[in-house]
Amino acid sequence: MEKNSGFFEQVYDVVLQIPFGRVTSYGAIAAYLGSKGSARMVGWALNSSRFSVVNIPAHRVVNQAGLLTGKRHFGGLDTMEELLKAEGIQIKNSQIVRMEHYFWDPAQELKP
């Protein structure tokens, strides 16, 4: 795990910058960090974020189609959806409605 801690911290740094009411994808974070194809590793990092002393808004990261694929890691199947809805994000059948409207791309929003 120590080998991945640097990558995990980079993931957390990006996720902490996702604005309220916006979402990004595992793949977009991986690509921004120069690890295109490592979306699954981003997911592992976010699953581990529950042990962080800082509150990482992992609920704002979904798959590229807007599916709440990580919802089982939030302590209840509805928790992730409830958190996103509280931020004004529309969800139907565990998928973000109009993903393009809420999508935040770190490659375009953050300076390298």
N, CA, C and O atoms as a printed pandas DataFrame, in Angstrom:
     atom_number atom_name residue_name chain_id  residue_number  x_coord  y_coord  z_coord
0              1         N          MET        A               1    0.827   -1.198    0.000
1              2        CA          MET        A               1    0.000    0.000    0.000
2              3         C          MET        A               1    0.864    1.252    0.000
3              4         O          MET        A               1    0.498    2.251   -0.619
4              5         N          GLU        A               2    1.998    1.218    0.679
5              6        CA          GLU        A               2    2.866    2.384    0.748
6              7         C          GLU        A               2    3.317    2.820   -0.638
7              8         O          GLU        A               2    3.468    4.013   -0.898
8              9         N          LYS        A               3    3.533    1.852   -1.532
9             10        CA          LYS        A               3    3.942    2.133   -2.892
10            11         C          LYS        A               3    2.914    3.021   -3.597
11            12         O          LYS        A               3    3.281    3.857   -4.422
12            13         N          ASN        A               4    1.634    2.845   -3.277
13            14        CA          ASN        A               4    0.564    3.588   -3.918
14            15         C          ASN        A               4    0.196    4.871   -3.178
15            16         O          ASN        A               4   -0.597    5.662   -3.690
16            17         N          SER        A               5    0.747    5.096   -1.996
17            18        CA          SER        A               5    0.311    6.228   -1.189
18            19         C          SER        A               5    0.513    7.563   -1.895
19            20         O          SER        A               5   -0.314    8.462   -1.739
20            21         N          GLY        A               6    1.584    7.721   -2.667
21            22        CA          GLY        A               6    1.790    8.958   -3.408
22            23         C          GLY        A               6    0.693    9.183   -4.430
23            24         O          GLY        A               6    0.184   10.295   -4.563
24            25         N          PHE        A               7    0.329    8.137   -5.150
25            26        CA          PHE        A               7   -0.751    8.226   -6.127
26            27         C          PHE        A               7   -2.073    8.511   -5.425
27            28         O          PHE        A               7   -2.846    9.358   -5.872
28            29         N          PHE        A               8   -2.334    7.805   -4.327
29            30        CA          PHE        A               8   -3.572    8.018   -3.584
30            31         C          PHE        A               8   -3.679    9.472   -3.133
31            32         O          PHE        A               8   -4.743   10.079   -3.255
32            33         N          GLU        A               9   -2.601   10.028   -2.619
33            34        CA          GLU        A               9   -2.612   11.428   -2.167
34            35         C          GLU        A               9   -2.886   12.373   -3.335
35            36         O          GLU        A               9   -3.581   13.375   -3.168
36            37         N          GLN        A              10   -2.352   12.068   -4.501
37            38        CA          GLN        A              10   -2.624   12.892   -5.685
38            39         C          GLN        A              10   -4.105   12.824   -6.053
39            40         O          GLN        A              10   -4.708   13.834   -6.416
40            41         N          VAL        A              11   -4.678   11.638   -5.958
41            42        CA          VAL        A              11   -6.116   11.487   -6.219
42            43         C          VAL        A              11   -6.908   12.339   -5.239
43            44         O          VAL        A              11   -7.819   13.066   -5.636
44            45         N          TYR        A              12   -6.565   12.250   -3.968
45            46        CA          TYR        A              12   -7.283   13.027   -2.946
46            47         C          TYR        A              12   -7.166   14.526   -3.219
47            48         O          TYR        A              12   -8.138   15.262   -3.054
48            49         N          ASP        A              13   -5.988   14.979   -3.634
49            50        CA          ASP        A              13   -5.798   16.401   -3.941
50            51         C          ASP        A              13   -6.744   16.858   -5.048
51            52         O          ASP        A              13   -7.305   17.952   -4.972
52            53         N          VAL        A              14   -6.925   16.030   -6.074
53            54        CA          VAL        A              14   -7.846   16.370   -7.166
54            55         C          VAL        A              14   -9.281   16.361   -6.665
55            56         O          VAL        A              14  -10.034   17.299   -6.925
56            57         N          VAL        A              15   -9.667   15.313   -5.952
57            58        CA          VAL        A              15  -11.058   15.180   -5.495
58            59         C          VAL        A              15  -11.445   16.328   -4.561
59            60         O          VAL        A              15  -12.586   16.788   -4.581
60            61         N          LEU        A              16  -10.519   16.778   -3.764
61            62        CA          LEU        A              16  -10.806   17.909   -2.865
62            63         C          LEU        A              16  -11.118   19.194   -3.625
63            64         O          LEU        A              16  -11.683   20.126   -3.053
64            65         N          GLN        A              17  -10.760   19.254   -4.895
65            66        CA          GLN        A              17  -10.987   20.458   -5.699
66            67         C          GLN        A              17  -12.259   20.398   -6.545
67            68         O          GLN        A              17  -12.609   21.373   -7.210
68            69         N          ILE        A              18  -12.948   19.264   -6.524
69            70        CA          ILE        A              18  -14.208   19.165   -7.277
70            71         C          ILE        A              18  -15.226   20.077   -6.592
71            72         O          ILE        A              18  -15.500   19.913   -5.403
72            73         N          PRO        A              19  -15.783   21.029   -7.328
73            74        CA          PRO        A              19  -16.738   21.953   -6.711
74            75         C          PRO        A              19  -18.039   21.274   -6.263
75            76         O          PRO        A              19  -18.451   20.258   -6.823
76            77         N          PHE        A              20  -18.655   21.846   -5.268
77            78        CA          PHE        A              20  -19.980   21.430   -4.800
78            79         C          PHE        A              20  -20.920   21.421   -6.002
79            80         O          PHE        A              20  -20.928   22.364   -6.794
80            81         N          GLY        A              21  -21.711   20.358   -6.139
81            82        CA          GLY        A              21  -22.678   20.291   -7.223
82            83         C          GLY        A              21  -22.110   19.817   -8.549
83            84         O          GLY        A              21  -22.802   19.863   -9.565
84            85         N          ARG        A              22  -20.874   19.367   -8.558
85            86        CA          ARG        A              22  -20.235   18.869   -9.780
86            87         C          ARG        A              22  -19.670   17.485   -9.513
87            88         O          ARG        A              22  -19.462   17.105   -8.360
88            89         N          VAL        A              23  -19.423   16.737  -10.568
89            90        CA          VAL        A              23  -18.844   15.400  -10.459
90            91         C          VAL        A              23  -17.767   15.230  -11.524
91            92         O          VAL        A              23  -17.713   15.972  -12.504
92            93         N          THR        A              24  -16.923   14.247  -11.308
93            94        CA          THR        A              24  -15.953   13.854  -12.319
94            95         C          THR        A              24  -15.925   12.338  -12.361
95            96         O          THR        A              24  -16.661   11.673  -11.632
96            97         N          SER        A              25  -15.074   11.797  -13.216
97            98        CA          SER        A              25  -15.011   10.343  -13.355
98            99         C          SER        A              25  -13.655    9.823  -12.905
99           100         O          SER        A              25  -12.673   10.562  -12.832
100          101         N          TYR        A              26  -13.630    8.534  -12.607
101          102        CA          TYR        A              26  -12.386    7.874  -12.219
102          103         C          TYR        A              26  -11.358    8.032  -13.337
103          104         O          TYR        A              26  -10.190    8.327  -13.083
104          105         N          GLY        A              27  -11.806    7.831  -14.570
105          106        CA          GLY        A              27  -10.912    7.936  -15.720
106          107         C          GLY        A              27  -10.378    9.331  -15.941
107          108         O          GLY        A              27   -9.220    9.492  -16.326
108          109         N          ALA        A              28  -11.200   10.351  -15.705
109          110        CA          ALA        A              28  -10.747   11.733  -15.881
110          111         C          ALA        A              28   -9.655   12.077  -14.871
111          112         O          ALA        A              28   -8.699   12.781  -15.194
112          113         N          ILE        A              29   -9.803   11.581  -13.664
113          114        CA          ILE        A              29   -8.769   11.811  -12.643
114          115         C          ILE        A              29   -7.489   11.084  -13.030
115          116         O          ILE        A              29   -6.399   11.652  -12.950
116          117         N          ALA        A              30   -7.619    9.823  -13.452
117          118        CA          ALA        A              30   -6.440    9.044  -13.850
118          119         C          ALA        A              30   -5.706    9.731  -15.003
119          120         O          ALA        A              30   -4.481    9.848  -14.979
120          121         N          ALA        A              31   -6.447   10.179  -16.001
121          122        CA          ALA        A              31   -5.834   10.847  -17.142
122          123         C          ALA        A              31   -5.133   12.134  -16.712
123          124         O          ALA        A              31   -4.016   12.410  -17.151
124          125         N          TYR        A              32   -5.778   12.912  -15.863
125          126        CA          TYR        A              32   -5.175   14.151  -15.377
126          127         C          TYR        A              32   -3.854   13.879  -14.648
127          128         O          TYR        A              32   -2.907   14.659  -14.751
128          129         N          LEU        A              33   -3.803   12.780  -13.922
129          130        CA          LEU        A              33   -2.596   12.435  -13.159
130          131         C          LEU        A              33   -1.540   11.732  -14.019
131          132         O          LEU        A              33   -0.507   11.301  -13.506
132          133         N          GLY        A              34   -1.797   11.619  -15.315
133          134        CA          GLY        A              34   -0.828   11.002  -16.215
134          135         C          GLY        A              34   -0.842    9.495  -16.162
135          136         O          GLY        A              34    0.126    8.851  -16.566
136          137         N          SER        A              35   -1.920    8.924  -15.670
137          138        CA          SER        A              35   -2.051    7.467  -15.548
138          139         C          SER        A              35   -3.295    6.970  -16.260
139          140         O          SER        A              35   -4.069    6.186  -15.711
140          141         N          LYS        A              36   -3.476    7.435  -17.487
141          142        CA          LYS        A              36   -4.643    7.013  -18.256
142          143         C          LYS        A              36   -4.704    5.490  -18.243
143          144         O          LYS        A              36   -3.686    4.825  -18.435
144          145         N          GLY        A              37   -5.868    4.950  -18.022
145          146        CA          GLY        A              37   -6.026    3.506  -17.922
146          147         C          GLY        A              37   -5.971    3.008  -16.487
147          148         O          GLY        A              37   -6.082    1.807  -16.238
148          149         N          SER        A              38   -5.799    3.928  -15.542
149          150        CA          SER        A              38   -5.725    3.546  -14.124
150          151         C          SER        A              38   -6.962    3.969  -13.346
151          152         O          SER        A              38   -6.880    4.280  -12.157
152          153         N          ALA        A              39   -8.098    3.979  -14.015
153          154        CA          ALA        A              39   -9.344    4.382  -13.351
154          155         C          ALA        A              39   -9.635    3.490  -12.147
155          156         O          ALA        A              39  -10.115    3.965  -11.118
156          157         N          ARG        A              40   -9.346    2.211  -12.280
157          158        CA          ARG        A              40   -9.604    1.287  -11.165
158          159         C          ARG        A              40   -8.746    1.658   -9.952
159          160         O          ARG        A              40   -9.208    1.561   -8.815
160          161         N          MET        A              41   -7.522    2.074  -10.184
161          162        CA          MET        A              41   -6.634    2.478   -9.093
162          163         C          MET        A              41   -7.184    3.731   -8.399
163          164         O          MET        A              41   -7.061    3.877   -7.183
164          165         N          VAL        A              42   -7.787    4.625   -9.174
165          166        CA          VAL        A              42   -8.441    5.799   -8.587
166          167         C          VAL        A              42   -9.567    5.335   -7.666
167          168         O          VAL        A              42   -9.738    5.866   -6.569
168          169         N          GLY        A              43  -10.325    4.353   -8.114
169          170        CA          GLY        A              43  -11.399    3.799   -7.284
170          171         C          GLY        A              43  -10.864    3.206   -5.995
171          172         O          GLY        A              43  -11.466    3.381   -4.935
172          173         N          TRP        A              44   -9.737    2.505   -6.070
173          174        CA          TRP        A              44   -9.135    1.935   -4.860
174          175         C          TRP        A              44   -8.707    3.044   -3.910
175          176         O          TRP        A              44   -8.879    2.936   -2.696
176          177         N          ALA        A              45   -8.154    4.103   -4.469
177          178        CA          ALA        A              45   -7.739    5.236   -3.636
178          179         C          ALA        A              45   -8.950    5.826   -2.916
179          180         O          ALA        A              45   -8.892    6.112   -1.720
180          181         N          LEU        A              46  -10.035    6.004   -3.646
181          182        CA          LEU        A              46  -11.225    6.594   -3.037
182          183         C          LEU        A              46  -11.848    5.673   -2.008
183          184         O          LEU        A              46  -12.381    6.141   -1.002
184          185         N          ASN        A              47  -11.790    4.384   -2.239
185          186        CA          ASN        A              47  -12.285    3.443   -1.243
186          187         C          ASN        A              47  -11.458    3.545    0.036
187          188         O          ASN        A              47  -11.994    3.395    1.134
188          189         N          SER        A              48  -10.173    3.797   -0.098
189          190        CA          SER        A              48   -9.298    3.945    1.068
190          191         C          SER        A              48   -9.430    5.308    1.737
191          192         O          SER        A              48   -8.961    5.496    2.860
192          193         N          SER        A              49  -10.060    6.253    1.062
193          194        CA          SER        A              49  -10.152    7.616    1.601
194          195         C          SER        A              49  -10.954    7.685    2.893
195          196         O          SER        A              49  -10.856    8.662    3.635
196          197         N          ARG        A              50  -11.734    6.667    3.160
197          198        CA          ARG        A              50  -12.528    6.672    4.404
198          199         C          ARG        A              50  -11.631    6.645    5.638
199          200         O          ARG        A              50  -12.080    6.959    6.741
200          201         N          PHE        A              51  -10.363    6.268    5.456
201          202        CA          PHE        A              51   -9.410    6.240    6.567
202          203         C          PHE        A              51   -8.653    7.554    6.705
203          204         O          PHE        A              51   -7.844    7.711    7.620
204          205         N          SER        A              52   -8.909    8.489    5.810
205          206        CA          SER        A              52   -8.221    9.779    5.829
206          207         C          SER        A              52   -8.758   10.660    6.958
207          208         O          SER        A              52   -9.942   10.599    7.293
208          209         N          VAL        A              53   -7.887   11.471    7.537
209          210        CA          VAL        A              53   -8.314   12.415    8.568
210          211         C          VAL        A              53   -9.040   13.601    7.931
211          212         O          VAL        A              53   -9.761   14.331    8.611
212          213         N          VAL        A              54   -8.847   13.789    6.632
213          214        CA          VAL        A              54   -9.514   14.845    5.876
214          215         C          VAL        A              54  -10.749   14.247    5.219
215          216         O          VAL        A              54  -10.703   13.116    4.735
216          217         N          ASN        A              55  -11.842   14.982    5.195
217          218        CA          ASN        A              55  -13.067   14.503    4.556
218          219         C          ASN        A              55  -12.927   14.632    3.039
219          220         O          ASN        A              55  -13.015   15.730    2.491
220          221         N          ILE        A              56  -12.711   13.508    2.374
221          222        CA          ILE        A              56  -12.561   13.471    0.920
222          223         C          ILE        A              56  -13.953   13.266    0.310
223          224         O          ILE        A              56  -14.602   12.263    0.607
224          225         N          PRO        A              57  -14.430   14.195   -0.540
225          226        CA          PRO        A              57  -15.771   14.052   -1.120
226          227         C          PRO        A              57  -15.807   13.020   -2.251
227          228         O          PRO        A              57  -16.082   13.357   -3.403
228          229         N          ALA        A              58  -15.527   11.769   -1.908
229          230        CA          ALA        A              58  -15.453   10.685   -2.887
230          231         C          ALA        A              58  -16.775   10.458   -3.603
231          232         O          ALA        A              58  -16.794    9.885   -4.692
232          233         N          HIS        A              59  -17.874   10.896   -3.015
233          234        CA          HIS        A              59  -19.182   10.717   -3.650
234          235         C          HIS        A              59  -19.288   11.488   -4.962
235          236         O          HIS        A              59  -20.184   11.214   -5.761
236          237         N          ARG        A              60  -18.399   12.440   -5.198
237          238        CA          ARG        A              60  -18.422   13.243   -6.421
238          239         C          ARG        A              60  -17.690   12.575   -7.590
239          240         O          ARG        A              60  -17.529   13.177   -8.651
240          241         N          VAL        A              61  -17.255   11.350   -7.393
241          242        CA          VAL        A              61  -16.549   10.629   -8.462
242          243         C          VAL        A              61  -17.383    9.422   -8.872
243          244         O          VAL        A              61  -17.725    8.575   -8.047
244          245         N          VAL        A              62  -17.702    9.361  -10.153
245          246        CA          VAL        A              62  -18.558    8.320  -10.704
246          247         C          VAL        A              62  -17.889    7.734  -11.954
247          248         O          VAL        A              62  -16.817    8.191  -12.350
248          249         N          ASN        A              63  -18.501    6.745  -12.564
249          250        CA          ASN        A              63  -17.891    6.231  -13.791
250          251         C          ASN        A              63  -18.208    7.173  -14.945
251          252         O          ASN        A              63  -18.996    8.106  -14.791
252          253         N          GLN        A              64  -17.602    6.933  -16.091
253          254        CA          GLN        A              64  -17.709    7.874  -17.213
254          255         C          GLN        A              64  -19.130    8.068  -17.731
255          256         O          GLN        A              64  -19.428    9.090  -18.349
256          257         N          ALA        A              65  -20.000    7.109  -17.486
257          258        CA          ALA        A              65  -21.392    7.225  -17.918
258          259         C          ALA        A              65  -22.275    7.861  -16.844
259          260         O          ALA        A              65  -23.475    8.040  -17.049
260          261         N          GLY        A              66  -21.679    8.201  -15.703
261          262        CA          GLY        A              66  -22.449    8.801  -14.626
262          263         C          GLY        A              66  -23.078    7.803  -13.679
263          264         O          GLY        A              66  -23.893    8.179  -12.837
264          265         N          LEU        A              67  -22.717    6.542  -13.799
265          266        CA          LEU        A              67  -23.256    5.524  -12.897
266          267         C          LEU        A              67  -22.582    5.598  -11.532
267          268         O          LEU        A              67  -21.376    5.826  -11.442
268          269         N          LEU        A              68  -23.352    5.408  -10.483
269          270        CA          LEU        A              68  -22.836    5.442   -9.120
270          271         C          LEU        A              68  -22.249    4.075   -8.772
271          272         O          LEU        A              68  -22.764    3.369   -7.906
272          273         N          THR        A              69  -21.176    3.716   -9.452
273          274        CA          THR        A              69  -20.598    2.389   -9.307
274          275         C          THR        A              69  -19.938    2.168   -7.953
275          276         O          THR        A              69  -19.758    1.022   -7.543
276          277         N          GLY        A              70  -19.576    3.231   -7.253
277          278        CA          GLY        A              70  -18.927    3.084   -5.956
278          279         C          GLY        A              70  -19.875    3.160   -4.778
279          280         O          GLY        A              70  -19.428    3.221   -3.633
280          281         N          LYS        A              71  -21.168    3.157   -5.030
281          282        CA          LYS        A              71  -22.145    3.410   -3.967
282          283         C          LYS        A              71  -22.104    2.408   -2.820
283          284         O          LYS        A              71  -22.492    2.747   -1.702
284          285         N          ARG        A              72  -21.652    1.204   -3.065
285          286        CA          ARG        A              72  -21.637    0.200   -1.988
286          287         C          ARG        A              72  -20.560    0.492   -0.947
287          288         O          ARG        A              72  -20.550   -0.120    0.121
288          289         N          HIS        A              73  -19.658    1.417   -1.245
289          290        CA          HIS        A              73  -18.565    1.749   -0.330
290          291         C          HIS        A              73  -18.902    2.904    0.617
291          292         O          HIS        A              73  -18.031    3.374    1.350
292          293         N          PHE        A              74  -20.131    3.356    0.608
293          294        CA          PHE        A              74  -20.511    4.503    1.422
294          295         C          PHE        A              74  -21.323    4.148    2.654
295          296         O          PHE        A              74  -21.966    5.017    3.241
296          297         N          GLY        A              75  -21.304    2.910    3.046
297          298        CA          GLY        A              75  -21.987    2.512    4.265
298          299         C          GLY        A              75  -23.452    2.173    4.083
299          300         O          GLY        A              75  -24.069    1.607    4.985
300          301         N          GLY        A              76  -24.005    2.496    2.971
301          302        CA          GLY        A              76  -25.392    2.189    2.645
302          303         C          GLY        A              76  -25.581    2.418    1.163
303          304         O          GLY        A              76  -24.943    3.300    0.589
304          305         N          LEU        A              77  -26.428    1.657    0.544
305          306        CA          LEU        A              77  -26.574    1.762   -0.910
306          307         C          LEU        A              77  -27.140    3.101   -1.374
307          308         O          LEU        A              77  -26.961    3.475   -2.534
308          309         N          ASP        A              78  -27.811    3.820   -0.497
309          310        CA          ASP        A              78  -28.413    5.097   -0.886
310          311         C          ASP        A              78  -27.587    6.306   -0.465
311          312         O          ASP        A              78  -27.911    7.428   -0.853
312          313         N          THR        A              79  -26.539    6.110    0.312
313          314        CA          THR        A              79  -25.784    7.239    0.858
314          315         C          THR        A              79  -25.164    8.106   -0.225
315          316         O          THR        A              79  -25.293    9.330   -0.185
316          317         N          MET        A              80  -24.496    7.494   -1.186
317          318        CA          MET        A              80  -23.858    8.267   -2.254
318          319         C          MET        A              80  -24.895    9.085   -3.025
319          320         O          MET        A              80  -24.691   10.266   -3.304
320          321         N          GLU        A              81  -25.997    8.440   -3.360
321          322        CA          GLU        A              81  -27.060    9.134   -4.080
322          323         C          GLU        A              81  -27.625   10.294   -3.259
323          324         O          GLU        A              81  -27.862   11.376   -3.794
324          325         N          GLU        A              82  -27.837   10.072   -1.975
325          326        CA          GLU        A              82  -28.362   11.130   -1.109
326          327         C          GLU        A              82  -27.397   12.315   -1.035
327          328         O          GLU        A              82  -27.827   13.468   -1.066
328          329         N          LEU        A              83  -26.104   12.036   -0.937
329          330        CA          LEU        A              83  -25.113   13.108   -0.885
330          331         C          LEU        A              83  -25.117   13.924   -2.174
331          332         O          LEU        A              83  -25.052   15.153   -2.133
332          333         N          LEU        A              84  -25.190   13.254   -3.300
333          334        CA          LEU        A              84  -25.214   13.956   -4.585
334          335         C          LEU        A              84  -26.508   14.751   -4.762
335          336         O          LEU        A              84  -26.478   15.887   -5.233
336          337         N          LYS        A              85  -27.623   14.168   -4.393
337          338        CA          LYS        A              85  -28.895   14.888   -4.497
338          339         C          LYS        A              85  -28.906   16.122   -3.601
339          340         O          LYS        A              85  -29.495   17.142   -3.957
340          341         N          ALA        A              86  -28.262   16.034   -2.445
341          342        CA          ALA        A              86  -28.175   17.188   -1.537
342          343         C          ALA        A              86  -27.378   18.331   -2.172
343          344         O          ALA        A              86  -27.497   19.484   -1.758
344          345         N          GLU        A              87  -26.568   18.001   -3.179
345          346        CA          GLU        A              87  -25.803   19.024   -3.895
346          347         C          GLU        A              87  -26.527   19.486   -5.159
347          348         O          GLU        A              87  -25.976   20.250   -5.951
348          349         N          GLY        A              88  -27.759   19.021   -5.343
349          350        CA          GLY        A              88  -28.567   19.454   -6.481
350          351         C          GLY        A              88  -28.369   18.641   -7.746
351          352         O          GLY        A              88  -28.806   19.058   -8.819
352          353         N          ILE        A              89  -27.724   17.499   -7.645
353          354        CA          ILE        A              89  -27.461   16.658   -8.809
354          355         C          ILE        A              89  -28.628   15.694   -8.997
355          356         O          ILE        A              89  -29.035   15.001   -8.065
356          357         N          GLN        A              90  -29.154   15.662  -10.204
357          358        CA          GLN        A              90  -30.288   14.797  -10.515
358          359         C          GLN        A              90  -29.809   13.379  -10.809
359          360         O          GLN        A              90  -28.861   13.174  -11.568
360          361         N          ILE        A              91  -30.480   12.403  -10.195
361          362        CA          ILE        A              91  -30.116   10.999  -10.357
362          363         C          ILE        A              91  -31.373   10.179  -10.598
363          364         O          ILE        A              91  -32.410   10.395   -9.971
364          365         N          LYS        A              92  -31.257    9.244  -11.510
365          366        CA          LYS        A              92  -32.357    8.318  -11.789
366          367         C          LYS        A              92  -31.745    6.941  -12.013
367          368         O          LYS        A              92  -30.828    6.788  -12.821
368          369         N          ASN        A              93  -32.249    5.947  -11.304
369          370        CA          ASN        A              93  -31.765    4.566  -11.432
370          371         C          ASN        A              93  -30.244    4.468  -11.239
371          372         O          ASN        A              93  -29.544    3.823  -12.019
372          373         N          SER        A              94  -29.761    5.120  -10.190
373          374        CA          SER        A              94  -28.332    5.103   -9.839
374          375         C          SER        A              94  -27.436    5.665  -10.937
375          376         O          SER        A              94  -26.283    5.255  -11.070
376          377         N          GLN        A              95  -27.960    6.599  -11.718
377          378        CA          GLN        A              95  -27.166    7.243  -12.762
378          379         C          GLN        A              95  -27.488    8.734  -12.796
379          380         O          GLN        A              95  -28.641    9.142  -12.663
380          381         N          ILE        A              96  -26.455    9.522  -12.976
381          382        CA          ILE        A              96  -26.633   10.970  -13.052
382          383         C          ILE        A              96  -27.355   11.324  -14.350
383          384         O          ILE        A              96  -26.964   10.886  -15.432
384          385         N          VAL        A              97  -28.393   12.106  -14.226
385          386        CA          VAL        A              97  -29.144   12.588  -15.376
386          387         C          VAL        A              97  -28.377   13.787  -15.941
387          388         O          VAL        A              97  -28.001   14.695  -15.200
388          389         N          ARG        A              98  -28.152   13.784  -17.233
389          390        CA          ARG        A              98  -27.397   14.856  -17.912
390          391         C          ARG        A              98  -25.983   14.985  -17.326
391          392         O          ARG        A              98  -25.583   16.054  -16.866
392          393         N          MET        A              99  -25.260   13.905  -17.355
393          394        CA          MET        A              99  -23.897   13.874  -16.822
394          395         C          MET        A              99  -23.055   15.035  -17.359
395          396         O          MET        A              99  -22.269   15.627  -16.619
396          397         N          GLU        A             100  -23.217   15.356  -18.638
397          398        CA          GLU        A             100  -22.415   16.431  -19.245
398          399         C          GLU        A             100  -22.651   17.778  -18.562
399          400         O          GLU        A             100  -21.768   18.636  -18.562
400          401         N          HIS        A             101  -23.816   17.963  -17.991
401          402        CA          HIS        A             101  -24.132   19.215  -17.304
402          403         C          HIS        A             101  -23.360   19.350  -15.984
403          404         O          HIS        A             101  -22.971   20.456  -15.607
404          405         N          TYR        A             102  -23.142   18.258  -15.299
405          406        CA          TYR        A             102  -22.494   18.272  -13.985
406          407         C          TYR        A             102  -21.002   17.925  -14.044
407          408         O          TYR        A             102  -20.286   18.075  -13.054
408          409         N          PHE        A             103  -20.543   17.463  -15.202
409          410        CA          PHE        A             103  -19.176   16.962  -15.316
410          411         C          PHE        A             103  -18.142   18.071  -15.151
411          412         O          PHE        A             103  -18.236   19.138  -15.758
412          413         N          TRP        A             104  -17.154   17.780  -14.308
413          414        CA          TRP        A             104  -16.028   18.674  -14.037
414          415         C          TRP        A             104  -14.766   17.940  -14.475
415          416         O          TRP        A             104  -14.442   16.880  -13.939
416          417         N          ASP        A             105  -14.059   18.502  -15.445
417          418        CA          ASP        A             105  -12.873   17.851  -16.000
418          419         C          ASP        A             105  -11.620   18.471  -15.398
419          420         O          ASP        A             105  -11.310   19.629  -15.678
420          421         N          PRO        A             106  -10.892   17.714  -14.572
421          422        CA          PRO        A             106   -9.696   18.292  -13.951
422          423         C          PRO        A             106   -8.654   18.749  -14.963
423          424         O          PRO        A             106   -7.900   19.683  -14.691
424          425         N          ALA        A             107   -8.600   18.110  -16.123
425          426        CA          ALA        A             107   -7.629   18.507  -17.151
426          427         C          ALA        A             107   -7.901   19.906  -17.666
427          428         O          ALA        A             107   -6.980   20.604  -18.090
428          429         N          GLN        A             108   -9.159   20.321  -17.631
429          430        CA          GLN        A             108   -9.500   21.662  -18.091
430          431         C          GLN        A             108   -9.617   22.686  -16.967
431          432         O          GLN        A             108   -9.449   23.886  -17.183
432          433         N          GLU        A             109   -9.906   22.196  -15.772
433          434        CA          GLU        A             109  -10.152   23.102  -14.652
434          435         C          GLU        A             109   -8.931   23.371  -13.769
435          436         O          GLU        A             109   -8.859   24.402  -13.099
436          437         N          LEU        A             110   -7.982   22.450  -13.771
437          438        CA          LEU        A             110   -6.812   22.596  -12.906
438          439         C          LEU        A             110   -5.565   22.864  -13.728
439          440         O          LEU        A             110   -5.409   22.337  -14.829
440          441         N          LYS        A             111   -4.704   23.661  -13.202
441          442        CA          LYS        A             111   -3.432   23.928  -13.864
442          443         C          LYS        A             111   -2.470   22.799  -13.532
443          444         O          LYS        A             111   -2.408   22.353  -12.387
444          445         N          PRO        A             112   -1.719   22.332  -14.528
445          446        CA          PRO        A             112   -0.779   21.220  -14.274
446          447         C          PRO        A             112    0.294   21.559  -13.267
447          448         O          PRO        A             112    1.143   20.720  -12.963
